Every structure is written in C-alpha cells, then in structure tokens.
C-alpha cells in the first residue's frame, strides 16, 4: 500500500461492541498517475464501518474525477469515477494482503485504502470509444475526425525485395 492520503478514523468504540455499525464520510486527497490516466483531486468516500469480533469491516464507495488520454487517438477527457471500497481491518491481521491492521490507539487508515482502490480502478489503456480508429501511422491524422485518402506508394526500403517473397506460401499450421 502507498503512503498517499492518510485519513485515520477512531474505531475503539466499535471494537468494544461487535455487531455495531456507523457511517463515515471522508475526503481523501488522491494523486496518482498511470500512463494515460491521472487523478489529482480529492475523493469523497461514503463508508459504513461494522464491528466484528476482532476487527472492523469497511464497505462503501469513493467518487472522484480522472483525466484520461485515449491510447489510440490521444484525445483527452475527464471522467467521473465511482469506485467500490471494501476491506477488513483486524487487531491481529493474518499474513495475507487481504486484511489490514488496526493501528495503535484503535485507529484505521481509510485514506490509504481509498487511494489504492482508486489507483486499481484506473484503466490501463483508456479508449475514447471502443471503435476508436486511432492515428494514421504515416501522417498522424486523427482517423476518427479526418480519414486519410492513402499515401501512395510506400517509401523505398532496403527490405522491399522481400515484400512479395512470402505472399504465395501457405501459412504454417498451428
């Protein structure tokens, strides 16, 4: 987990009463950049904390805004994100990455949780639309806005003699 956006909540009162619940609204500063997706604003998180025998279950949603760039045509846009949040905080968490620790003094850090869930929800390869045509590899025109009429003959290449060499041979069977 990252150290970004620490927001601690006191849960000692819940730990003393298994089965009790309460709702919390927190604002978490988020700054994450993954290739063509960026979030650099606050996330609003609506969370429900429910006490269990040796910990607290946190469920809810976080909303924020992401700046995205299409990986095909380089169009940029802003998109709202609504990310589900769910985690188990335990007094003595197991060694897996599925449980988070309850910190000294009976606090949990939901800021790190919200930050990480938003980071994981960002698209690796954002597309402005599923049928985006991208950019022309020759002239760079956005093929969604201005389709190219072609560019004539390919420039002379030292490999042009090989171009027709394999065209008549059948492809190998897998």
N, C-alpha and C positions, 0 to 999 in steps of 0.2 A: 504494500500500500504506500501511497505517497504521503508527503507531509503537508500538502496543499490544503488550505481551507479548514483549519481546526475549529470545530464547534462542539464544545462539550456540554453534555446535559447531565444533571444530577439524577441518579436513579436509585439512591439508597432507600427512599420511601417505597418504591416498587419492590425492591428485593426483600423487604420485610413483610410483604403481603402478596404471596403468589396468587395469580389469577386476576389481580387488579390491572387496570389499564388507564392510560391517559393519552391525550393528543397533544402534539407539539408542532409549532410552525417555526421553521428556522430559515435563515438566509445564509447561504454558503457562497463565499467568493470562489469562482472557478476560473482557472487559467490553464487551458490545455490546447495543444496544437499537434494534430496528427496529419501529416502530409497535406491534404486538401480540405481539412476540416478544423475549425478553430472555435473555441468557446472562451470568451474573455469577459464574462459578465457574472452577475450574481445568479444563483439558482435558488428558487423558492421551493422549499420542501415541506410537505404536509405529511407528518409521520404519526403513526399510532404505536405507542410503546406498551407492550403487555408483559407482565412479570410471569416468569416460570420458576420452577423450584430453585434453580441455581443460576438464573440469568434473566435476560430481557430479550424478547423478540421485537424487532423493529420492522414495520411494514408501512409503505406509503408511496408517494410519488414526488418527483422533483421536476420542476419545469424551468427551462432556460432557453436561450437563443443561440443557434450555431451559425457561423459564417462558413458557407461551403463553396467549393470551386469544382465544377464538373471536370472529371478526369479526361473526358473526350474533347470537349469544345472550349474549355476554360471559362465558361460563363460563371459568374459569381452571384450568389443569392443568400438570403438569410432565411433560416427555417426554425420554427419553434420545435422544441424537444419536450417530450413528456415521458420521463423515464421511471419505470417501477423500481422501488427500493425495498429490499428485504435482507435482513441479516439477523444472526443470533449472537448476542453478546453474553459471555459466561464469566463467572467468577474465576473458574479454572478451565480455560478453553482446551480442547484437545489439540493435537499437533497438526491437524489439517488446516487448510486455508479457509474452511467454511465457517469457523467460529472466531469471533473477535473478543479481545479481552475487555473486561470491566476494569477500568483504571483505578488506581489508589484513590480513596476518598469516595468511591461509589459513582464515578463519572464514566460516561461512554462518549466516544468521539464520533458523532454522526457526520461531521464535516468531511472527514476522510472517506467515509462510506459513500456519501453523496457524490463527491468529486470522482471517485473511482468508478462508480456506476455510470455517471455521465460520460467519462472517458471511454468506457467499454461500449456505450451505445452509439458513439460517433461512427459514421460509415467509413470504411477503409478506402473505398473508391466511389465517392459521390457522383451521381449522374443527374443531370438536369431533367432528363426523361429517359425511360427505358429504351426508346428508339432513337436516341441522340446519334447523329451521323458523325460528329467529331469535326476535326480539321483536315483539310486537304494536305496530304503529305508533301505535295510539290510546291504549292503556292501559299498554304496556310490559311486559306479562306475557311470561314465557318460554314460547313456544308449544310447546316440547318437553315441558314439565312440566305446564302448565295452559292448554289451548286455550281461547281466548275464545269466548263464545257470540254474539259480534257486539256491536255498539254502537249499534244502531238507526239512525235517520236521521243522515246527515252534518250537521254544524252548518251553519247558514245561511252562504252565501258570496256575495260580490258577483258571482261567476262562475257561480252555479248556473243562471242562464238559459241559459248556453252548453252545459250538460251534455248535453242531448239534440239539440243543433243538428247535430252531425256523425254521429250514430249511424246514420242511414239512408243516408248516402252511401257508395258503394263506396270502398275504399281504393285509392290510386293504384298503378299497376303499376310495379315497379322497372325 
